[in-house]
Amino acid sequence: MTASLVMPVEGEHLRFYVRSRTEPGQRYLVDLQEHDFNGQCGCEDFLYRCGPKLKGKFTPGDVTRCWHIRQARAFICDKFLPKLAEHQGQLRTERTERTGRKVYRLHR
C-alpha cells in the first residue's frame, strides 16, 4: 500500500511525493534529509503542529513527523533494508506457514 501512496522524485534519493489521505489528487513533497533526517513536509499538519516542535525540546520521532513523512520513511525502509541486508549477505527469504507471505530473516 505504501508504494502506491509514495512516489520518489526522480534523481532525488531522499525526496518523495506522498498522496494526501483526505484530499484526492493532492500530494505533498517530503524531504527526508531536512531537520537532521527527521524530514519536512508541505502539509498543514507539519507546518503548524510537527515542525514547530523541532524547535523545542522534542526528540525527532512520531510527534515531529506528519503522516506523509512517516509514509515516506516506511517506503524507503521497505525498499532499502532488504537490499542492504542482501548486500551484506545476511538475508534469507522464507515463506510463512500460516499466510504464505514472503518474509526476510537475518542470519548471522
C-alpha positions as MATLAB code, in Angstrom:
seq = 'MTASLVMPVEGEHLRFYVRSRTEPGQRYLVDLQEHDFNGQCGCEDFLYRCGPKLKGKFTPGDVTRCWHIRQARAFICDKFLPKLAEHQGQLRTERTERTGRKVYRLHR';
ca = [
       0.000    0.000    0.000;
       2.820    2.416    0.807;
       4.275    2.166   -2.703;
       1.088    3.496   -4.353;
       0.998    6.431   -1.933;
       4.667    7.365   -2.219;
       6.449    8.354   -5.429;
      10.187    9.094   -5.460;
      11.281   12.382   -7.006;
      13.441   11.468   -9.989;
      17.132   11.940   -9.260;
      16.492   12.771   -5.584;
      17.131    9.836   -3.253;
      15.535   11.331   -0.153;
      12.661   13.340   -1.669;
       9.214   11.923   -2.328;
       5.727   12.945   -3.297;
       3.186   11.483   -0.893;
      -0.520   11.443   -1.662;
      -2.954   13.043    0.736;
      -5.262   10.761    2.724;
      -8.062   13.296    2.781;
      -7.789   15.304   -0.435;
      -7.936   13.232   -3.640;
      -5.385   14.407   -6.175;
      -3.349   16.355   -3.595;
       0.226   15.311   -2.945;
       2.900   16.736   -0.702;
       6.637   16.988   -1.204;
       8.539   15.265    1.599;
      12.272   15.803    2.036;
      13.691   13.244    4.461;
      17.075   14.934    4.665;
      15.725   18.075    6.330;
      15.950   18.635   10.083;
      18.770   16.103   10.534;
      16.809   13.380    8.738;
      13.577   13.921   10.668;
      12.033   15.092    7.394;
       9.988   18.053    6.240;
       6.620   18.200    4.517;
       4.475   20.919    2.980;
       1.242   19.783    4.644;
      -0.542   21.872    7.261;
      -0.031   19.237    9.960;
       3.732   19.508    9.605;
       3.730   23.278    9.205;
       1.591   24.001   12.266;
       1.948   21.001   14.596;
       5.025   18.861   13.896;
       7.527   21.355   12.523;
       7.361   23.836   15.411;
       8.140   21.008   17.861;
      11.526   20.586   16.184;
      12.483   23.994   17.600;
      11.606   22.893   21.141;
      12.738   20.102   23.409;
      11.219   17.282   21.392;
      13.425   14.481   20.145;
      12.739   13.708   16.470;
      10.135   10.969   16.232;
       6.438   10.487   15.568;
       5.427   13.770   17.243;
       7.708   15.684   14.867;
       6.659   13.724   11.763;
       3.374   14.061    9.950;
       1.642   11.114    8.297;
       3.294   11.929    4.939;
       6.809   11.828    6.435;
       6.029    8.524    8.166;
       4.817    7.073    4.856;
       7.977    8.199    3.018;
      10.165    6.720    5.774;
       8.264    3.418    5.605;
       8.676    3.403    1.817;
      12.430    3.910    1.974;
      12.798    1.263    4.704;
      10.713   -1.258    2.742;
      12.834   -0.663   -0.357;
      16.325   -0.455    1.071;
      16.570   -2.550    4.223;
      16.158   -5.877    2.377;
      18.695   -4.746   -0.239;
      21.144   -3.686    2.437;
      20.879   -6.994    4.267;
      21.128   -8.911    0.984;
      24.212   -6.914    0.042;
      25.780   -7.788    3.368;
      24.997  -11.455    2.771;
      22.819  -11.733    5.831;
      19.376  -12.026    4.319;
      17.428  -15.167    3.709;
      13.891  -15.174    2.330;
      11.281  -17.595    3.584;
       7.564  -18.101    3.237;
       5.489  -18.207    6.394;
       3.493  -21.365    7.035;
       0.364  -19.564    8.144;
      -0.013  -16.981    5.371;
       2.484  -18.000    2.713;
       3.783  -14.418    2.584;
       7.426  -13.793    1.825;
       9.385  -12.664    4.872;
      13.005  -11.736    5.324;
      15.088  -13.300    8.079;
      18.538  -12.187    9.045;
      21.085  -14.877    9.719;
      24.452  -14.360   11.270;
];
